[in-house]
């Protein structure tokens, strides 16, 4: 209970913490089942909070999926939360690029590649990056 009082955790994350504190696996499962039944532990609520936190940081869907995997969020919950999101990933990528680099401009190939790598690393798809940097990836500059 003290672990969940500080912040929400996924079921897998909580189990790992309990096992690390010396609890047996069956005892940890019983405790987690109780916490779920009381509403203290909810993977969907945790996934929603984690997603909102990453969106606020300007992270794209690929980076958010990676965070879900690291926290042990089940794949079906991960998919439903991301698919159910009302976030416009293209606009988020554009906003992230604008905050980092200012308004889009005609760039040399090396600088354009650097910006593309940055946004890909933030979890955006190539199409979202192209939209954010306001260029057509199929036209050779």
KAJOCOR-V655216 format. One record per residue. RES is the residue in one letter. PSI is psi in degrees with one decimal (NA if undefined). BURIAL is b if it has 24 or more other ideal C-beta (glycine too) atoms within 12 Angstrom, else e. D_CENTER is the distance of its C-alpha to the mean C-alpha in whole Angstrom. Layout:
RES PSI BURIAL D_CENTER
RES PSI BURIAL D_CENTER
//
This chain:
X -38.4 e 26
X -34.6 e 25
X -44.0 b 22
X -18.0 b 21
X -28.1 e 23
X -46.0 e 21
X 165.4 e 17
X 150.1 b 15
X 158.4 b 15
X 163.4 b 14
X -44.3 b 17
X -40.3 b 17
X -43.1 b 16
X -41.5 b 19
X -42.4 b 21
X -42.6 e 20
X -42.4 b 21
X -41.3 b 24
X -36.0 e 25
X -23.7 e 25
X 4.3 e 27
X 5.1 e 30
X 148.8 e 30
X 153.2 e 31
X -44.9 e 28
X -38.8 e 30
X -40.3 e 30
X -40.7 b 27
X -41.6 e 26
X -45.5 e 29
X -41.6 b 27
X -37.6 b 24
X -41.4 e 26
X -46.8 e 28
X -38.2 b 25
X -43.3 e 23
X -30.0 e 26
X -7.1 e 27
X 9.2 e 23
X -23.5 b 22
X 119.7 b 19
X 110.5 b 17
X -36.2 b 14
X -43.3 b 14
X -43.5 e 14
X -44.8 b 12
X -41.0 b 9
X -42.8 b 10
X -42.6 b 10
X -41.1 b 7
X -46.4 b 5
X -37.4 e 8
X -43.5 e 8
X -35.7 b 5
X -40.3 b 7
X -28.5 e 10
X -6.5 e 10
X 26.7 b 10
X 146.0 b 7
X 175.6 b 7
X -35.3 b 6
X -40.5 b 7
X -34.8 b 5
X -41.5 b 2
X -41.1 b 5
X -40.0 e 6
X -40.1 b 5
X -43.1 b 6
X -43.5 e 9
X -32.9 e 10
X -3.8 b 10
X 26.0 b 12
X 129.9 b 11
X 145.8 e 13
X -38.2 e 13
X -35.7 e 15
X -42.3 b 13
X -48.1 b 9
X -45.2 e 11
X -37.2 e 13
X -44.9 b 10
X -43.8 b 9
X -31.3 e 12
X -1.8 e 14
X 143.8 e 12
X 13.3 e 14
X 134.6 b 12
X 99.9 e 14
X -32.5 b 12
X -45.4 b 15
X -35.3 e 16
X -41.1 b 13
X -40.7 b 14
X -41.6 b 17
X -41.8 b 17
X -44.2 b 15
X -39.9 b 18
X -41.5 e 20
X -38.1 e 19
X -41.7 e 19
X -5.9 e 22
X -160.4 e 24
X 147.3 e 26
X 145.3 e 26
X 170.8 e 29
X 123.6 e 31
X 155.2 e 30
X 158.2 e 31
X -42.1 e 29
X -43.5 e 28
X -40.4 e 27
X -43.3 b 25
X -38.7 e 24
X -43.0 e 22
X -38.3 b 20
X -47.1 b 19
X -40.5 e 18
X -50.0 b 16
X -35.3 b 14
X -41.2 b 14
X -23.3 e 12
X -1.4 b 10
X 13.9 b 8
X 150.8 b 11
X 167.6 e 14
X -37.8 e 17
X -40.6 e 18
X -36.9 b 16
X -43.3 b 17
X -41.8 b 21
X -44.2 b 20
X -38.5 b 19
X 2.5 b 22
X 57.3 e 24
X 161.6 b 26
X 114.4 e 27
X -12.7 e 26
X -1.0 e 29
X 124.4 e 31
X 126.3 e 32
X NA e 33
//
